[in-house]
């Protein structure tokens, strides 16, 4: 998988992304609750796309929102949805955030990362003590793989929740592992003080 191809793929689809999106508010609320997203917390949304979760963060009343995506076209749309958010067009795999967060969320994006373990390792270092990192999808693993089957040039087969849990456990205390027909989520808590 080539990062330039991933960037170009999402740049081309940004304008129609929200129109073509199937959204389940109930699933998203559940994912964010398990992710620890609460009123007043500092959130980092990794691979935020067009800001799909921005209205949910606003409804919850998060303290600060930082969002990053490799696609310039996606970030342009995201920034319009949340003027007070810090929206960054960059590769999250090597960007220095220069601060810590209460919650880091990767939603519907993990198959597009070249090295998911490296990403988990890096991002866990940007969590406050007790902060949570979440990788989640609003579809089950079988649907997730079917969804990405036609775009293997910009995605890989998603790890099972158990494989993801094992990677998380190297860096964080695993707090939740969910994998059923409707949802896929692994959440870990930072137990080391900086």
C-alpha distance (Angstrom), angle and dihedral (degrees) to the residues before:
residue distance angle dihedral
X1 . . .
X2 3.79 . .
X3 3.84 119.6 .
X4 3.80 92.3 -146.1
X5 3.82 89.3 56.3
X6 3.82 89.9 49.2
X7 3.81 90.8 51.1
X8 3.82 92.7 47.9
X9 3.82 91.9 45.5
X10 3.81 92.3 56.3
X11 3.81 94.7 38.5
X12 3.82 88.9 58.7
X13 3.81 93.4 48.9
X14 3.81 99.8 41.6
X15 3.83 97.6 94.3
X16 3.83 92.8 56.8
X17 3.81 98.5 31.0
X18 3.80 98.9 102.3
X19 3.81 93.0 41.5
X20 3.83 91.4 55.4
X21 3.79 96.4 41.4
X22 3.79 121.4 112.5
X23 3.79 106.9 -148.6
X24 3.79 130.2 -165.9
X25 3.79 108.8 -168.5
X26 3.82 91.4 -171.2
X27 3.81 92.3 55.3
X28 3.78 91.9 45.7
X29 3.81 91.7 50.3
X30 3.80 89.8 50.8
X31 3.81 92.3 47.8
X32 3.81 92.8 49.4
X33 3.81 92.4 46.0
X34 3.80 91.3 53.4
X35 3.83 88.7 43.7
X36 3.80 88.8 59.7
X37 3.79 95.6 -117.1
X38 3.81 104.2 161.3
X39 3.78 140.1 159.3
X40 3.79 111.4 -66.2
X41 3.80 97.6 11.7
X42 3.81 125.0 133.1
X43 3.81 110.0 -116.6
X44 3.80 132.4 -164.9
X45 3.82 113.1 -163.2
X46 3.82 108.2 -161.4
X47 3.81 117.4 -157.9
X48 3.80 87.3 6.5
X49 3.80 93.9 173.5
X50 3.80 111.0 -170.0
X51 3.80 91.6 -12.8
X52 3.79 95.2 -87.6
X53 3.82 91.7 168.5
X54 3.82 97.2 39.7
X55 3.85 95.0 97.6
X56 3.82 88.9 51.0
X57 3.80 92.2 51.0
X58 3.80 89.1 49.6
X59 3.81 92.2 50.0
X60 3.80 90.0 50.8
X61 3.80 91.5 47.2
X62 3.79 100.7 -127.1
X63 3.80 116.2 -167.7
X64 3.79 99.9 -129.7
X65 3.78 132.5 0.1
X66 3.78 123.8 -154.4
X67 3.80 116.5 179.5
X68 3.78 131.8 -174.7
X69 3.78 133.5 -172.2
X70 3.79 133.9 164.8
X71 3.82 91.3 -135.9
X72 3.80 115.6 85.1
X73 3.80 91.3 -161.5
X74 3.81 92.5 52.6
X75 3.82 91.8 48.5
X76 3.83 91.6 50.8
X77 3.81 89.8 58.4
X78 3.80 93.0 42.4
X79 3.81 92.6 52.8
X80 3.82 90.7 55.5
X81 3.82 89.8 56.3
X82 3.81 95.3 54.7
X83 3.78 114.8 24.8
X84 3.82 91.6 -179.1
X85 3.83 94.1 52.5
X86 3.79 121.4 98.9
X87 3.81 102.4 -124.1
X88 3.79 116.6 -168.8
X89 3.79 127.4 -168.8
X90 3.79 102.9 -151.3
X91 3.78 144.9 103.2
X92 3.82 106.5 -81.0
X93 3.80 89.8 -154.9
X94 3.80 91.0 74.3
X95 3.82 107.2 15.4
X96 3.83 118.5 120.1
X97 3.80 107.7 -137.9
X98 3.78 92.2 -172.9
X99 3.82 92.9 -150.5
X100 3.80 143.0 61.7
X101 3.81 129.9 -107.2
X102 3.80 137.4 -153.6
X103 3.80 92.0 -141.9
X104 3.78 134.5 18.7
X105 3.79 115.8 -168.3
X106 3.80 128.9 -167.8
X107 3.79 104.9 -175.1
X108 3.81 123.9 -174.5
X109 3.81 92.0 -21.0
X110 3.81 114.3 86.0
X111 3.84 97.3 103.1
X112 3.82 88.2 63.5
X113 3.81 95.4 62.4
X114 3.79 116.8 97.7
X115 3.82 94.8 -145.6
X116 3.80 113.4 18.9
X117 3.81 94.3 -179.3
X118 3.78 91.7 54.3
X119 3.82 88.7 49.2
X120 3.81 92.5 51.0
X121 3.81 90.6 47.4
X122 3.82 92.7 50.5
X123 3.78 96.7 42.9
X124 3.80 94.0 47.7
X125 3.81 86.0 63.8
X126 3.82 90.1 61.2
X127 3.80 94.7 58.2
X128 3.77 125.2 104.2
X129 3.79 115.8 -128.1
X130 3.81 104.7 -73.9
X131 3.80 91.2 16.5
X132 3.80 120.6 139.1
X133 3.79 133.5 -130.4
X134 3.81 116.0 -160.4
X135 3.77 133.7 -172.1
X136 3.79 109.9 -170.6
X137 3.78 143.4 163.0
X138 3.78 128.0 -166.6
X139 3.78 91.1 -134.6
X140 3.77 134.4 58.9
X141 3.81 122.6 -98.8
X142 3.81 96.0 -98.0
X143 3.80 93.0 50.7
X144 3.80 89.5 43.9
X145 3.80 91.7 56.0
X146 3.81 92.0 45.2
X147 3.80 89.7 49.5
X148 3.83 92.0 54.4
X149 3.82 97.6 37.9
X150 3.80 93.4 95.9
X151 3.80 95.0 49.3
X152 3.80 103.4 48.8
X153 3.81 90.5 138.0
X154 3.84 87.2 71.0
X155 3.80 101.3 29.0
X156 3.77 142.7 37.3
X157 3.78 132.3 -143.8
X158 3.80 107.2 -75.5
X159 3.77 117.0 -112.9
X160 3.78 116.1 -111.9
X161 3.79 116.0 -103.0
X162 3.80 88.0 -108.5
X163 3.82 92.9 53.2
X164 3.78 89.9 47.2
X165 3.82 90.4 47.8
X166 3.81 89.9 54.3
X167 3.81 91.0 53.0
X168 3.81 92.4 45.9
X169 3.82 90.6 51.2
X170 3.83 90.4 63.0
X171 3.82 90.8 62.8
X172 3.81 108.6 17.6
X173 3.79 142.3 25.3
X174 3.80 104.9 -97.5
X175 3.80 109.4 -123.1
X176 3.81 103.1 171.6
X177 3.78 139.0 15.2
X178 3.80 116.4 -178.5
X179 3.77 124.8 171.5
X180 3.78 120.4 158.8
X181 3.81 138.7 123.9
X182 3.80 92.5 -73.1
X183 3.78 106.4 37.2
X184 3.77 147.5 18.5
X185 3.81 121.4 -160.8
X186 3.77 140.4 153.3
X187 3.79 120.2 -175.4
X188 3.79 128.7 -175.1
X189 3.80 133.2 -172.4
X190 3.80 125.5 -138.2
X191 3.80 108.7 -123.4
X192 3.78 98.7 173.8
X193 3.78 122.9 91.2
X194 3.79 116.7 -135.3
